[in-house]
Amino acid sequence: MKFNYVSMIPFTTKKQARKAEITGIAVGVLAGAIVGAAAGILFAPASGKETRAFIKDKAEEACELVKDKTTEAYGCVKEKAQDIVGKVKEKLSKAEIEEDVSDAE
């Protein structure tokens, strides 16, 4: 009988056991990739100072990219909001005119 080693509850179906096995493998591969990437950066032939400078430069580039995209998105949202406000004001104005006309009759 196979067990779910996290909760120590026996699996009720083969499908559950297979899913847990695949999940375990996927988690192991992901953890290995993360550890491998970290080790690759730390043990690269570049000096620690160069590596830190590289990481800093890439972080600054990523930060700048996020700022640019955020500014761009803000501009788009602001433009759409202004369009919507203009349309609402126009419809309210028309509704007030129609109301004035119907009151005058």
N, C-alpha and C positions, 0 to 999 in steps of 0.2 A: 504494500500500500504506500502511495506517495503522500508526502506531507507538504503543506505550505509552511516553510521553515520560519516565516515571520510570525505567524500566529499559531503554528503547530497544530493546525486543524487539517484532518485528512481531506484530500480533494475528493469530490463526489463524482466527477466525470473525468475522462481522459482529456477532454477539450480544456478543462480548467487547468489540469496538470501541464499540458503542452503550452498553454498561454503563459503560465507562470514561468516555465522553463525559457521560453522565448524572451519574456520580459527580463529575466535575470541575465540572459546573454546580452541583450541590448544595453542594459545598465552597465554591465562589465565593459563592453566595448566603448561606451561613451566615457566612462571613468578613465579607461586606459588612454583614450584620445586626449582627454584633458591633461592627464599627468604627463603624457608624451609631449604635448605642446609646451607645457610649462618647463619640462626638463630641456627641451630643445632650445628654448629661449635662454634659460639660465646657463646652459653648458655650451652655448654657441661659441665659435672661435673669437667673436668680438669681445672686447673687454667689457666689464660691468658698466663702466662709464658710458661706452658707446651704446650698449644695449638699453640702458636707462634713457639715454638721449633719443634713441629710436622709438622706444615706447612712448616717451613724452611727445615727440613729434606726431606720432600716429594718433595719440589721444587728442592733441590740439586740432589736428585735421578733422577728426570725427566730431569734435565739439563745434568747430566752425561750420561743418556740413549740417549739423543739427540746427544751429542758429539760422543758417540760410533757409533751410526747409521750413522752419517754424515761421520765419518772417514771410516767406512766400505763402504759406498756408494762411497766416493771419491776414495778409492782403486779400486773398481770395474770399475768405469768410467775411471780411469787412465789406468788400464790394457787393457780395451777395446780400448781406444784411441791409446795405443801403438801398439796393434795388427793391428788396421786399418792403422796406419802410416807405419808399416812394410809391410803390403800388398800393399799399394800404392807405396812405394819405390820399392818393388819387381816388380810391374807391369811397373813402369816407367823405371826401369833398363832393363826389357825385351823389352819394346818398343824402347828404345835407341839402344839396340843390333840389333833388327830387322831393325831399320832405318839404322844403319851402314851397315848391310848386304845388304840391298836393294840399298844403295848408292854405295857399292863396285861392284855390278853387273853391 
